[in-house]
Amino acid sequence: MAVSISLGDNQVTIRYDFLNDMAPESARIRTMATDNMQMQRWELKYVIPQALALALRDFVSSYLEIDEYGANRPNLSYSIHNLYLDSDDLRIYWGTINGNKNRYKLRLRFYADNPNPQAPVFFEIKRRMNDAILKQRCGVRRPAVEAVLSGQLPEAAELVSQDARQLAAIQRFIELSSDMRACPVAHVSYDREAWISPHDNSVRVTFDRNVLISPEFTARFTAEMDDPTPVFGDLVILELKFTGRFPDWFADMVRVFGLRQGSASKYADGIAVKGEHHFLRDPGLAAGGAVSGVAVERRQARLSRLANRSAQPGLLVT
């Protein structure tokens, strides 16, 4: 990936070239309809109280329109479920705790409000390259999911789309998961309120509420969770997502509402809050082996910041 940044007239313009399997995907299909997910983007996160989220909703509605999947639903939201994969010693989790620059997550996304048992599951790679977010995604029909998790490439008929870039995505997913022998470890769910541009896919704003996590070591795709733990309590995760120039009205919103950027990893924060031992198949691997003392200290510092943020929402988290 090549990234160039130009500064001028108080504006930041970011251009990037993505090669090979990081090429952008022009269209995706999910169970409800075609989606508008940004495959490469920049994102800013804020953890805010519900009252502020409602005020921001009014502000955002002057520039964007509600995602069609949330329209006419309670709180303008739809439910998202992610099944995260990791190694036996939670290598991906600890990479986030350590703040590794070029890291990724492996997850399977499904939408529980679709009653169709044949509804596809979306294999996703979410990669952070320096400050950019890159996504690859491939929809696979449910009967083929177990085989893919065991390392088998799906047949063309088992894919939601015949786009070659989706095949590249599932190939890369299998390579990454096989290299670290990653398996399901956690089920994360939340309710998403999404606002999108009526003109293009360059800007997106989301409010995520009711973030829950529970251990999950099998590939069952149900909304039911065993002993779920709230990750951020009653707080809301606000994300400002953009693919190029930072919009002027984003800057106005941040200034007017006094927003302070922070971090919010539903997967990593969730495991840290609930406790790593809940997500280990082999308890003997807990907080040992490749986990350094520095990583444990960073985990503890992260938990302290989460606690402080719950007491005073909006505080900067580095």
N, C-alpha and C positions, 0 to 999 in steps of 0.2 A: 504494500500500500504506500502510495506517495501522497503527502499532505503538503499543501502550500497555504500560507496565511498572509493576507495583505491587509494593511491598516490604512485608513484614510477617512477624513471627515467624520471622526468618531464612530466609524463602522468597522466591523470585523467581517471579512469575507473569507470563507474557508472552502478550498477546493480539494478534492481528493480523487485519486485514480485507484480503482480496485482491480486486482488481477486474478485470473484463474477462478477459483471457487468463491472468491469474494465479490463476483460480479453482481450488480443489483438485479432484483427480481421484479419484473414489471407487473405481475399479477399473481395473487394467491387466492386459493379457494379455501374457505372454511365451511363448517356445517351450515351456517345461517346464510351466507352469501359471500361475495367477493369482499375482501378486507383491504384496509389501507395502511398496513403496517409499514413503517419506514425501515428499510433494510440496512441503511447506513445513516447515522445521525449523531448529533450531539445532544446531550440531555443534562438538565439541571434538576436536582431533587431538593425538596423542602418538606420537612415534617411539621405539620400545622394543626391547630385545633379545628374542630368541626365548624365553629362559628365563623372562623376566618375562611374556611373552605366555601361556605355558603356565600359570603361576600365576594369572593373571587369568582364564583360561578357567575354572578351577575355581571362582573367586569368582563370575563372571558366571552360571555354570550353576545357581547357587542361586536366581536371580531370573528368568532367561530360558530359552528353549528353543532348540535349534539349528534353524536354517532347514532346512526339509525338503529343499532342494536340495543341502545339504552333508552331511546325515545319510548314514551308510554310505559316505562317500567318503573317500579318503586325506586325513588332516589336517582332516577335516570341512569341506573347501573345494571350491568349484567355480571354474572359470576364467571370467574376464571379459575381453573384448577391446573396446577403444574406439578408433575412428578419429577423430582430432581434425581439425577444420577451422580454417584461419586464413587471413589475407590474405597476399599475397606478401611483405610486409615484417614478418610475424609480429606484427601489431598486438595480437591477443588475448594472446599470450605476454608482450609488453612491458607490457601493462596489468596483468598479474599481478605482474611484476617490480617495477613502480612502486607496487604496492599500491593501485591505484585502488579507491575505495570501492564504486561501483556498476558491477561488471564482470560478464562472462558468458563461458561457454565453449560452443562448438558441437561436438557429437560424435555419432557413430553407434556404438551399442553392439550387439554380437552375442555369442552364446555358442557357443564353438567345439566344446563337447562335444555339440552337437545335430547329428546327421549329416544331417538333412533339408535338402536344397539349397533347399527352398522356405521354410525357416524365416525369420521376419521379421527385419528390422533396425530398431532403435529409434532414431529421431531425437530427440536430447535437447538442451535448453537448460538449462544450470545457471547460475543467476544469483545473484550475491551483492548483496543490498540492505542496505547498512550491515553488520550482523552476522548477518542472516538469510539462509538458503539457500532458494531457490525453484527448483523444477524443473518443466519442461514436457516431455512425452514423447509420442511417437506411433509406433506400430508400423506399418511399411510392408512389404509383401511384396517379396521380393528382386527379382523381375523389374521392379519399378517404381522401384528405388532410383536408378539412373542418371538417369532422367528427372527425379526430384525434385531431385537434385543439380544438374541443369542449370536448375532454376527452375520446373519444371512441377508443378502441384498434382496429387496422385494422385487417381484415381477412387475412389469409395466402396468398390468391390469390392477395391481394392488396399490398403485399410487393415485392420489387424487388428481394430480396434473401430470401430463406427459412432458412438461417443460424440462429441458435438459439440465437447467440450473437446480431443479428440485432433486434430480438424480445425483448431481454433484454434492448437494447438501447431505443427502442420506448416506452417500459414500463416506464423506468426511466425518459424519457423526459416528458411523460404525468404526472408522479408523481410530478416532479419539477415545471412544468408549472401550474399544478392545485393548488399546495400548495400556490403559490403567485398570483394565478389568472393572470398569464402572458398572454399578448396578443401582436399582432404585433404593433410595434411602429416606426421602422426605416428600411429603405431600403438603403443598402450600396452596391455600385458597384465599381469594379476596374478591371484593365487589368493585368493579371499575366503572367510573363515569368518565367517558371520553368525549372530547371536543375536537373537531376536525375542521380544516379549511374547506370552504365550499368551492375553492378554485383549483387547488392542487394538493400535493401531499407533503408540502414543505414544512408545515407547522402542525403540531398536535399537542394538546394539553390533557393530562389525565389526573383524576383524583381516585386513589385506591383506598378503600375502607375495609374494616373487619378482616385484617390480615391474620390468618391462622396457620399454624404449622403442626404437623404430627409425623411421627416415624411411619414409613411405609416401605416395606422391603419386597413388595410384589407389584406386578403391573395390573392392578385392578383399577378400573376407571369408573369410580363412583364418587358422588359428593360426600359420602359418609367418611368421617375421619375418626380415628381412635385417639381419645384423650387429647384433643387439639389444645394448643396453647396460643393465646393472643400474643402477637409479636410487638405491636406498637400501641396496644390498648385502644383508647378511643381516638387516637390521633389519626390524621389523614396524610397519605403520601401524595404530595403534589409533584408532578413531573412536567417540565417544559421541554419539549422535543422539537428539534429543528434540523434541517438538512443542509443549510447554507448560512446565510447571514442571520445574525441574531436580530429578531424583529424589534423595531423601535417600541412597539406597544408592550413587548415583554419587559423591556427596560423600564418603561413607565409603571407597569404593574409591580415590579420588584421594588421600585422606589416608593410608590404611593402606599403600598401595604407593608413596607418595611420587612420584606422577606429576606431571610438569611439562608444561604445555600448550605446543605448538609449532605450526608450520605444516608442511604436507606437500602440495605440489601435484605430483601424478604427471606432469602435462603440463609445467608450467613448470620444475620442478626437473629433469625428464628432459632437456628441451632444453638447459638451462643446463649440466648435467653432460656431455652428449655434445658440445655445441657448436652454436650457432645455424646455422653454415654448412652443416651436414648437412641442414637442414630448409628451405633456400631454393632455390626453383626458379631464381632469378636470383642468382648469386653476387655480382653487382654491388650488391645491396641490403644486403650484410652490414654490420652495425654502422654504418650510415650513415643518411643521409636524415633521417627523423623521430625517430631514436633519439638521445636527449640524452645528454650526458656524465653527468648525474646517474643516468640509467637504467643506463648501463654500470657505474657505481660500485655501484649497488644490486645488480646482477647479481653482481659480484665479491664483495660482502659476503655475498650469499646463498650463493655457493659456499663461502666460508670457513666459514660457519656449518654448512653441510652436512658439510664435512670434520671440523669439531670434533665434531659430533653423532655421526658415525660412530665417532669415538674415544671419546666419552663419551655414550652414548645417553641420551635423556631430558632433555638440556639445553634450556632455553627458547629458542625461536626467535621473534623479533618481526618 
